[in-house]
Amino acid sequence: MQPTFKRVLLKLSGESLTGENSFGIDPNIVSNYAKEIKSIVDLGVEVAIVIGGGNIYRGMNESETGIERAQGDYMGMLATVINGMALQSMLEKQGMYTRLLSAIKMEQIAEPYIRRRAIRHLEKHRIVIFGAGTGNPYFTTDTAGSLRAIEIEADVILKGTRVNGVYTADPEKDPKAVKYDIISFKECIDKNLKIMDMTAFTLCMENNLPIIVFDMNQEGNLKKLVCGEKVGTLVK
């Protein structure tokens, strides 16, 4: 099978790692994700990954927690590094070479994020995991994913979710919701479809970086998508 994309950025939510639990990391889910990722690395695809941290800590309203927004966001960034370390371990168990790069310096467990170094790792077919978001508060991991994808010149962002694409409404709440196969950035904004936060979305739109939203939990979806099969929803 010949892959359609040479270099991809895979965006995963932290919540997806919880599995049946309400928080934390389900090792079975992380192991399944590692197998899915290996299936496309074996095709020669260069893979970069950004994971959220919502399964461990999500920056909350200061009024609810008493923790100021910037401090809460930094806590969330540290959570993404924990998730990155978990995924790194599972990927290496599958025999893959990985590098964890952090936007916040923590030399004992991750390399500092340097754009040229990240690209070089990808060229050597190492899987690069970007941790700690952008390194700045007030930005989501969606924005980090868009920014890193543009910086490494990825062909596409693959946004792995629990649903198999973009719908007219939330399919988990509205049984009449209809799935889009292809949709434009402008349509998404006009219809107020919450695919990513507006900062992340605008970055992709301005840099003509397509997004494919798909169900990461469906076995084989990632490989099918990378090989050009119609999986999920293409936003361009």
N, C-alpha and C positions, 0 to 999 in steps of 0.2 A: 504493500500500500504506500502510495506517495502522498506525504502530507501537503496540505494547501498552504500552511503557514510555516515560516522558518523560525520565527521567534514570537513567543506569546507571553502575556502576563496573565496569570490566573489569580483572580480575586476571590477569596473565600471569607465567609463571615465567621466570627468567633462562635456565634450561637450554634452553627452547624456542627461544631465539634462536641457538643454536649450529648448528642444521641438521644436516648430516652431519659437522660437526667435533666434536672432543671438548671444545673450549672456545672462548671469544671470540664474535664477532658475525658471523652470516652475513647479508650485506646483502640477499640474495634473500628470506630469511624475513622480515626487517624490512619490506621493500617489500611483500610479500604481506599482512602484518598491516595495514600502512597502507591498502592498498586495501580490505580487509575493514572497517576502521574507517570509512573514507570512505563506504562503502555505507550505514551506518546514520546517519552525520552528515547525509547528503543527505536522509534521511527526516525530519530535524528532531529527532533524539534528542540529548540533551545527554550528552556522554561524558567521564568521568574515568577515568584509568588508573593502576594501580600495577603496577610490574614488579619482579621479584626480581633478584638479582645473582649467582646461583649459577654463571652461565656465566663470570664473571670471578673472583669470590672468594666462597667460602662459609666462614662462621665455623666453624672446626674445633676439635677437642678440644685443650686446652692441652698435654695429655700427648703429642700427636702432633707439634705444630708448635712448641711453646715460646712461642707467642703467647697472652697471657692472653685470656680470653673477651670481655671488654668491648672490648679493642683490636681483636680479630678482627671483632666485630660492627660496629664503626665502619668498618673496612675494607670490609665487605660493604655498608654503607650508601653509601659512595662509589661502589661498583660499580653500585648501582641508578641513581645519577645519570648515570653513563656510558651505561647502557642507555637511560635516559630521553632523553638528548641524541640518541642514534642514532635512536630512534623519532620524536622531534620533527622531526629533519631530513627523514626520509622522509615524514612527514605533511605537512610544508610543501611538499615537492616535489609532493605530490598537490593542492596548492592550498588546504590547510586552515589555519586560524588556531589556534595552539597557545600554551600557557603551561606552562613547567616550574616547579613549585613545590617547593622543597627544605625539609625539616625541619631541615637544618643550613645555616647561613648561608653562602652563596657567591655574593655579589652579582653577580660578573662573568658568571655563566652561568645563574643561576636566581633567581626571586623567592623571598623567604622565605615559608613557609607561613603564611597568615592565612586563617582560615575564611571570613570574609565576602568577602574578595577572591576566593577560589576560587569561591564561589557566584556572585559577580557575573560572573566570566569565563564560567561555564557558561551563565548567563542570556543572555550575549552570543554564545552558540554557539561559544565557543572550546573546543578540546579541552584539558583540564587533565591534566597528567602529574604525579603526586606522586612525588618522589624522596626518598631518604635515609630510607625507612621511617618510623618514628614519631619518629626523632631520638634514640632511647634504645637502649642495648644491652639484650640479653636479650629483645627482642621481634622476631618474624619479620615478613617483608613480608606474610604472610597477615593478621597482626594489624593491620598498618598499613592494609591494604585494607579490613578490617572497620570499623576506627575511622574512616577517611576517608569511607567510604560512609555511615555513620551521621551523621557531622558535616555532610555536604552533602545529607543527606536523599534519598539515592538510592533508587529503587524496588526495586533488585535488585543483587546482586553476580553478575557473569558470570565464572565461573572457567574460563578457557581452558586446556585440558590437551592431552595427546597421545591420550587415550582419550575415547570418546563418552558418558561418563557415569559413574555410580557403580555398581560391581559388588559382588557378594557376596564376591569375592576379586579379586586382581590379575589382570586379563584377559591381561596379557602373560606371566604365569607359569602361570595355571590356565585351560586351555581350557574347563572346565566352569563357569566363573564366569557368573553370570546378572546381567543389567543391571536396575536399578530405574528406573522412569519417574518415580515420586514416592516420596519417603521423608521421614519426620519427623526433626526434630533428635534427639528422644529415641531413635528406632530407631538412628540413626547412632552415638550414644553407647553404647547397649546392645550393639550389634554390633561396636563398636570399629573403625568404618570411618574410615580416615584421609583425610578430605577436606581439612581444614585442621588447624592445631594447635589445642589445646583452648581457648586464650585467645581466638583469633579466632572459633572456633565458638561459644563461650559468649556473646561480644559480639553475634553475629548472632541467637542464640536469644533472648536477653534483650530485644532490641530488635525482635523479629519481622521481621527482615530476611531475605527469602528468598535462597537461593543456587542458581544453575543451573550445573551442571558439564557442560561440553561440549567437543567436539573443535575447537579453534581452527584446526587445520591443514586441515580439510575446507572447501574453498571454498564460500562462500555460507551456511555454518552460522550465522554471527553475524547476518546479515540475517534469515534464516528465524526464528531464535529471537526476535529483537526484534519481529518481525511476528506472533508468537503461535503459530508452528508448534511441534509437539512435537519438540524437539531436546535431547539430553542427559538429565540427571536434575535434577528440581526438588527441592530440600531446603527444607522449610518447617515 
